[in-house]
Amino acid sequence: MEKQSKKLPIKHIIGYVTSVILTFVAIWAALGSNLPVMWIIISIFLLAIIQAAIQLFLFMHLIERGMGNAPWNMMFHGTIIFAILIAGSLFTMSFGFM
C-alpha cells in the first residue's frame, strides 16, 4: 500500500475563510453601515464578483489543465442560463405576473 500523506488543503481553507469574511462584510454593508443605498448596492455587487472568482478558481479548479476548453464552455452556458433566469424573473416581477 502506498503511503498517503495527510496534507492540509490550505487553498480550500483560505478560500472558505475568505468567502465567509466577504459574506460578513456584505451583511455589515447592508445592515450596519450608514452608506448611501447606491454605494451599498455597488459594494455588495463587487463583493459578490470577488467571491465568485474565489470560488471558481479555488473550489471549482477553473485553471487546471486536462479538460481542454470544457470549464470555459460550461461557464459560458451557465452564464446564458443565468441571464435568461434573471431576465425572466425581472420581467415577471416588473409586469405583475405573480
C-alpha positions, 0 to 999 in steps of 0.5 A: 500500500502506498503511503498517503500523506495527510496534507492540509488543503490550505487553498480550500481553507483560505478560500472558505475563510475568505468567502465567509469574511466577504459574506460578513462584510456584505451583511455589515454593508447592508445592515450596519453601515450608514452608506448611501443605498447606491454605494451599498448596492455597488459594494455588495455587487463587487463583493459578490464578483470577488467571491465568485472568482474565489470560488471558481478558481479555488473550489471549482479548479477553473485553471487546471489543465486536462479538460481542454476548453470544457470549464470555459464552455460550461461557464459560458452556458451557465452564464446564458442560463443565468441571464435568461433566469434573471431576465425572466424573473425581472420581467415577471416581477416588473409586469405583475405576473405573480 
